[in-house]
Amino acid sequence: MIRRDVPKGLSMDTLGPSDIQAVEAKLNNLPRRQSGYQTPKELFSAAAG
């Protein structure tokens, strides 16, 4: 899933912290079918209370 935002062939070493955080935020807010179309962020919030 990371390769949707970081093209194959591009070294991950060239990414800065802000780039990594942007990809992380995008993935954590992406609904997943296997989770009833909830986002990982929603699932974590519900589990953490």
mmCIF file as gemmi writes it, N, C-alpha and C atoms, coordinates in Angstrom:
data_model
loop_
_atom_site.group_PDB
_atom_site.id
_atom_site.type_symbol
_atom_site.label_atom_id
_atom_site.label_alt_id
_atom_site.label_comp_id
_atom_site.label_asym_id
_atom_site.label_entity_id
_atom_site.label_seq_id
_atom_site.pdbx_PDB_ins_code
_atom_site.Cartn_x
_atom_site.Cartn_y
_atom_site.Cartn_z
_atom_site.occupancy
_atom_site.B_iso_or_equiv
_atom_site.pdbx_formal_charge
_atom_site.auth_seq_id
_atom_site.auth_asym_id
_atom_site.pdbx_PDB_model_num
ATOM 1 N N . MET Axp A 1 ? 0.814 -1.19 0 1 0 ? 1 A 1
ATOM 2 C CA . MET Axp A 1 ? 0 0 0 1 0 ? 1 A 1
ATOM 3 C C . MET Axp A 1 ? 0.862 1.261 0 1 0 ? 1 A 1
ATOM 4 N N . ILE Axp A 2 ? 2.026 1.142 0.556 1 0 ? 2 A 1
ATOM 5 C CA . ILE Axp A 2 ? 2.908 2.308 0.603 1 0 ? 2 A 1
ATOM 6 C C . ILE Axp A 2 ? 3.347 2.692 -0.805 1 0 ? 2 A 1
ATOM 7 N N . ARG Axp A 3 ? 3.475 1.718 -1.673 1 0 ? 3 A 1
ATOM 8 C CA . ARG Axp A 3 ? 3.932 1.987 -3.037 1 0 ? 3 A 1
ATOM 9 C C . ARG Axp A 3 ? 2.917 2.776 -3.858 1 0 ? 3 A 1
ATOM 10 N N . ARG Axp A 4 ? 1.715 2.956 -3.361 1 0 ? 4 A 1
ATOM 11 C CA . ARG Axp A 4 ? 0.765 3.838 -4.047 1 0 ? 4 A 1
ATOM 12 C C . ARG Axp A 4 ? 1.262 5.28 -3.999 1 0 ? 4 A 1
ATOM 13 N N . ASP Axp A 5 ? 1.973 5.612 -2.932 1 0 ? 5 A 1
ATOM 14 C CA . ASP Axp A 5 ? 2.457 6.976 -2.748 1 0 ? 5 A 1
ATOM 15 C C . ASP Axp A 5 ? 3.949 7.121 -2.99 1 0 ? 5 A 1
ATOM 16 N N . VAL Axp A 6 ? 4.683 6.024 -2.827 1 0 ? 6 A 1
ATOM 17 C CA . VAL Axp A 6 ? 6.13 6.037 -3.027 1 0 ? 6 A 1
ATOM 18 C C . VAL Axp A 6 ? 6.424 5.109 -4.198 1 0 ? 6 A 1
ATOM 19 N N . PRO Axp A 7 ? 6.777 5.662 -5.349 1 0 ? 7 A 1
ATOM 20 C CA . PRO Axp A 7 ? 6.99 4.834 -6.532 1 0 ? 7 A 1
ATOM 21 C C . PRO Axp A 7 ? 8.081 3.79 -6.34 1 0 ? 7 A 1
ATOM 22 N N . LYS Axp A 8 ? 7.887 2.646 -6.972 1 0 ? 8 A 1
ATOM 23 C CA . LYS Axp A 8 ? 8.887 1.586 -6.947 1 0 ? 8 A 1
ATOM 24 C C . LYS Axp A 8 ? 10.17 2.127 -7.578 1 0 ? 8 A 1
ATOM 25 N N . GLY Axp A 9 ? 11.27 1.816 -6.98 1 0 ? 9 A 1
ATOM 26 C CA . GLY Axp A 9 ? 12.55 2.298 -7.478 1 0 ? 9 A 1
ATOM 27 C C . GLY Axp A 9 ? 13.057 3.504 -6.713 1 0 ? 9 A 1
ATOM 28 N N . LEU Axp A 10 ? 12.17 4.195 -6.009 1 0 ? 10 A 1
ATOM 29 C CA . LEU Axp A 10 ? 12.577 5.33 -5.191 1 0 ? 10 A 1
ATOM 30 C C . LEU Axp A 10 ? 13.003 4.81 -3.828 1 0 ? 10 A 1
ATOM 31 N N . SER Axp A 11 ? 14.184 5.159 -3.414 1 0 ? 11 A 1
ATOM 32 C CA . SER Axp A 11 ? 14.688 4.699 -2.123 1 0 ? 11 A 1
ATOM 33 C C . SER Axp A 11 ? 13.899 5.351 -0.996 1 0 ? 11 A 1
ATOM 34 N N . MET Axp A 12 ? 13.532 4.54 -0.016 1 0 ? 12 A 1
ATOM 35 C CA . MET Axp A 12 ? 12.799 5.061 1.139 1 0 ? 12 A 1
ATOM 36 C C . MET Axp A 12 ? 13.702 5.969 1.97 1 0 ? 12 A 1
ATOM 37 N N . ASP Axp A 13 ? 15.002 5.853 1.775 1 0 ? 13 A 1
ATOM 38 C CA . ASP Axp A 13 ? 15.949 6.697 2.503 1 0 ? 13 A 1
ATOM 39 C C . ASP Axp A 13 ? 15.835 8.163 2.101 1 0 ? 13 A 1
ATOM 40 N N . THR Axp A 14 ? 15.261 8.427 0.934 1 0 ? 14 A 1
ATOM 41 C CA . THR Axp A 14 ? 15.137 9.806 0.467 1 0 ? 14 A 1
ATOM 42 C C . THR Axp A 14 ? 13.94 10.514 1.086 1 0 ? 14 A 1
ATOM 43 N N . LEU Axp A 15 ? 13.072 9.772 1.766 1 0 ? 15 A 1
ATOM 44 C CA . LEU Axp A 15 ? 11.888 10.371 2.368 1 0 ? 15 A 1
ATOM 45 C C . LEU Axp A 15 ? 12.223 10.999 3.709 1 0 ? 15 A 1
ATOM 46 N N . GLY Axp A 16 ? 11.656 12.159 3.94 1 0 ? 16 A 1
ATOM 47 C CA . GLY Axp A 16 ? 11.841 12.822 5.221 1 0 ? 16 A 1
ATOM 48 C C . GLY Axp A 16 ? 10.736 12.423 6.185 1 0 ? 16 A 1
ATOM 49 N N . PRO Axp A 17 ? 10.848 12.824 7.439 1 0 ? 17 A 1
ATOM 50 C CA . PRO Axp A 17 ? 9.827 12.49 8.437 1 0 ? 17 A 1
ATOM 51 C C . PRO Axp A 17 ? 8.429 12.977 8.056 1 0 ? 17 A 1
ATOM 52 N N . SER Axp A 18 ? 8.341 14.147 7.452 1 0 ? 18 A 1
ATOM 53 C CA . SER Axp A 18 ? 7.019 14.664 7.078 1 0 ? 18 A 1
ATOM 54 C C . SER Axp A 18 ? 6.399 13.829 5.96 1 0 ? 18 A 1
ATOM 55 N N . ASP Axp A 19 ? 7.223 13.32 5.046 1 0 ? 19 A 1
ATOM 56 C CA . ASP Axp A 19 ? 6.718 12.454 3.975 1 0 ? 19 A 1
ATOM 57 C C . ASP Axp A 19 ? 6.174 11.152 4.555 1 0 ? 19 A 1
ATOM 58 N N . ILE Axp A 20 ? 6.907 10.586 5.488 1 0 ? 20 A 1
ATOM 59 C CA . ILE Axp A 20 ? 6.49 9.327 6.11 1 0 ? 20 A 1
ATOM 60 C C . ILE Axp A 20 ? 5.215 9.527 6.915 1 0 ? 20 A 1
ATOM 61 N N . GLN Axp A 21 ? 5.113 10.638 7.629 1 0 ? 21 A 1
ATOM 62 C CA . GLN Axp A 21 ? 3.907 10.926 8.405 1 0 ? 21 A 1
ATOM 63 C C . GLN Axp A 21 ? 2.696 11.121 7.502 1 0 ? 21 A 1
ATOM 64 N N . ALA Axp A 22 ? 2.89 11.708 6.332 1 0 ? 22 A 1
ATOM 65 C CA . ALA Axp A 22 ? 1.787 11.901 5.395 1 0 ? 22 A 1
ATOM 66 C C . ALA Axp A 22 ? 1.265 10.558 4.888 1 0 ? 22 A 1
ATOM 67 N N . VAL Axp A 23 ? 2.166 9.643 4.55 1 0 ? 23 A 1
ATOM 68 C CA . VAL Axp A 23 ? 1.76 8.308 4.1 1 0 ? 23 A 1
ATOM 69 C C . VAL Axp A 23 ? 1.076 7.562 5.243 1 0 ? 23 A 1
ATOM 70 N N . GLU Axp A 24 ? 1.623 7.674 6.438 1 0 ? 24 A 1
ATOM 71 C CA . GLU Axp A 24 ? 1.053 7.023 7.619 1 0 ? 24 A 1
ATOM 72 C C . GLU Axp A 24 ? -0.364 7.53 7.891 1 0 ? 24 A 1
ATOM 73 N N . ALA Axp A 25 ? -0.566 8.828 7.816 1 0 ? 25 A 1
ATOM 74 C CA . ALA Axp A 25 ? -1.891 9.408 8.048 1 0 ? 25 A 1
ATOM 75 C C . ALA Axp A 25 ? -2.88 8.935 6.988 1 0 ? 25 A 1
ATOM 76 N N . LYS Axp A 26 ? -2.425 8.874 5.747 1 0 ? 26 A 1
ATOM 77 C CA . LYS Axp A 26 ? -3.3 8.42 4.667 1 0 ? 26 A 1
ATOM 78 C C . LYS Axp A 26 ? -3.735 6.975 4.891 1 0 ? 26 A 1
ATOM 79 N N . LEU Axp A 27 ? -2.794 6.106 5.28 1 0 ? 27 A 1
ATOM 80 C CA . LEU Axp A 27 ? -3.119 4.699 5.511 1 0 ? 27 A 1
ATOM 81 C C . LEU Axp A 27 ? -4.029 4.519 6.724 1 0 ? 27 A 1
ATOM 82 N N . ASN Axp A 28 ? -3.815 5.297 7.77 1 0 ? 28 A 1
ATOM 83 C CA . ASN Axp A 28 ? -4.623 5.169 8.975 1 0 ? 28 A 1
ATOM 84 C C . ASN Axp A 28 ? -6.036 5.717 8.806 1 0 ? 28 A 1
ATOM 85 N N . ASN Axp A 29 ? -6.266 6.482 7.745 1 0 ? 29 A 1
ATOM 86 C CA . ASN Axp A 29 ? -7.591 7.027 7.48 1 0 ? 29 A 1
ATOM 87 C C . ASN Axp A 29 ? -8.261 6.384 6.269 1 0 ? 29 A 1
ATOM 88 N N . LEU Axp A 30 ? -7.696 5.28 5.804 1 0 ? 30 A 1
ATOM 89 C CA . LEU Axp A 30 ? -8.235 4.567 4.653 1 0 ? 30 A 1
ATOM 90 C C . LEU Axp A 30 ? -9.152 3.443 5.133 1 0 ? 30 A 1
ATOM 91 N N . PRO Axp A 31 ? -10.454 3.501 4.804 1 0 ? 31 A 1
ATOM 92 C CA . PRO Axp A 31 ? -11.366 2.435 5.248 1 0 ? 31 A 1
ATOM 93 C C . PRO Axp A 31 ? -10.966 1.085 4.664 1 0 ? 31 A 1
ATOM 94 N N . ARG Axp A 32 ? -11.132 0.04 5.459 1 0 ? 32 A 1
ATOM 95 C CA . ARG Axp A 32 ? -10.781 -1.318 5.035 1 0 ? 32 A 1
ATOM 96 C C . ARG Axp A 32 ? -12.034 -2.172 4.985 1 0 ? 32 A 1
ATOM 97 N N . ARG Axp A 33 ? -12.208 -2.889 3.896 1 0 ? 33 A 1
ATOM 98 C CA . ARG Axp A 33 ? -13.381 -3.737 3.716 1 0 ? 33 A 1
ATOM 99 C C . ARG Axp A 33 ? -13.468 -4.799 4.803 1 0 ? 33 A 1
ATOM 100 N N . GLN Axp A 34 ? -12.338 -5.417 5.158 1 0 ? 34 A 1
ATOM 101 C CA . GLN Axp A 34 ? -12.332 -6.499 6.149 1 0 ? 34 A 1
ATOM 102 C C . GLN Axp A 34 ? -12.729 -6.013 7.537 1 0 ? 34 A 1
ATOM 103 N N . SER Axp A 35 ? -12.718 -4.701 7.749 1 0 ? 35 A 1
ATOM 104 C CA . SER Axp A 35 ? -13.075 -4.136 9.053 1 0 ? 35 A 1
ATOM 105 C C . SER Axp A 35 ? -14.434 -3.456 9.013 1 0 ? 35 A 1
ATOM 106 N N . GLY Axp A 36 ? -15.275 -3.859 8.077 1 0 ? 36 A 1
ATOM 107 C CA . GLY Axp A 36 ? -16.589 -3.24 7.963 1 0 ? 36 A 1
ATOM 108 C C . GLY Axp A 36 ? -16.505 -1.795 7.497 1 0 ? 36 A 1
ATOM 109 N N . TYR Axp A 37 ? -15.526 -1.507 6.678 1 0 ? 37 A 1
ATOM 110 C CA . TYR Axp A 37 ? -15.284 -0.178 6.117 1 0 ? 37 A 1
ATOM 111 C C . TYR Axp A 37 ? -14.996 0.873 7.181 1 0 ? 37 A 1
ATOM 112 N N . GLN Axp A 38 ? -14.421 0.425 8.286 1 0 ? 38 A 1
ATOM 113 C CA . GLN Axp A 38 ? -13.925 1.36 9.288 1 0 ? 38 A 1
ATOM 114 C C . GLN Axp A 38 ? -12.438 1.581 9.035 1 0 ? 38 A 1
ATOM 115 N N . THR Axp A 39 ? -11.964 2.713 9.467 1 0 ? 39 A 1
ATOM 116 C CA . THR Axp A 39 ? -10.54 3.005 9.317 1 0 ? 39 A 1
ATOM 117 C C . THR Axp A 39 ? -9.771 2.411 10.493 1 0 ? 39 A 1
ATOM 118 N N . PRO Axp A 40 ? -8.482 2.141 10.315 1 0 ? 40 A 1
ATOM 119 C CA . PRO Axp A 40 ? -7.677 1.666 11.439 1 0 ? 40 A 1
ATOM 120 C C . PRO Axp A 40 ? -7.72 2.642 12.618 1 0 ? 40 A 1
ATOM 121 N N . LYS Axp A 41 ? -7.771 3.924 12.302 1 0 ? 41 A 1
ATOM 122 C CA . LYS Axp A 41 ? -7.841 4.937 13.358 1 0 ? 41 A 1
ATOM 123 C C . LYS Axp A 41 ? -9.13 4.788 14.173 1 0 ? 41 A 1
ATOM 124 N N . GLU Axp A 42 ? -10.253 4.549 13.499 1 0 ? 42 A 1
ATOM 125 C CA . GLU Axp A 42 ? -11.533 4.347 14.194 1 0 ? 42 A 1
ATOM 126 C C . GLU Axp A 42 ? -11.503 3.084 15.042 1 0 ? 42 A 1
ATOM 127 N N . LEU Axp A 43 ? -10.947 2.014 14.506 1 0 ? 43 A 1
ATOM 128 C CA . LEU Axp A 43 ? -10.87 0.755 15.248 1 0 ? 43 A 1
ATOM 129 C C . LEU Axp A 43 ? -9.995 0.896 16.49 1 0 ? 43 A 1
ATOM 130 N N . PHE Axp A 44 ? -8.885 1.583 16.354 1 0 ? 44 A 1
ATOM 131 C CA . PHE Axp A 44 ? -7.998 1.785 17.501 1 0 ? 44 A 1
ATOM 132 C C . PHE Axp A 44 ? -8.682 2.635 18.568 1 0 ? 44 A 1
ATOM 133 N N . SER Axp A 45 ? -9.356 3.696 18.137 1 0 ? 45 A 1
ATOM 134 C CA . SER Axp A 45 ? -10.044 4.567 19.096 1 0 ? 45 A 1
ATOM 135 C C . SER Axp A 45 ? -11.119 3.807 19.857 1 0 ? 45 A 1
ATOM 136 N N . ALA Axp A 46 ? -11.851 2.941 19.161 1 0 ? 46 A 1
ATOM 137 C CA . ALA Axp A 46 ? -12.901 2.152 19.81 1 0 ? 46 A 1
ATOM 138 C C . ALA Axp A 46 ? -12.302 1.15 20.795 1 0 ? 46 A 1
ATOM 139 N N . ALA Axp A 47 ? -11.188 0.538 20.43 1 0 ? 47 A 1
ATOM 140 C CA . ALA Axp A 47 ? -10.564 -0.46 21.3 1 0 ? 47 A 1
ATOM 141 C C . ALA Axp A 47 ? -9.886 0.189 22.509 1 0 ? 47 A 1
ATOM 142 N N . ALA Axp A 48 ? -9.321 1.368 22.308 1 0 ? 48 A 1
ATOM 143 C CA . ALA Axp A 48 ? -8.607 2.047 23.389 1 0 ? 48 A 1
ATOM 144 C C . ALA Axp A 48 ? -9.563 2.723 24.371 1 0 ? 48 A 1
ATOM 145 N N . GLY Axp A 49 ? -10.774 2.961 23.898 1 0 ? 49 A 1
ATOM 146 C CA . GLY Axp A 49 ? -11.787 3.547 24.773 1 0 ? 49 A 1
ATOM 147 C C . GLY Axp A 49 ? -11.617 4.968 24.952 1 0 ? 49 A 1
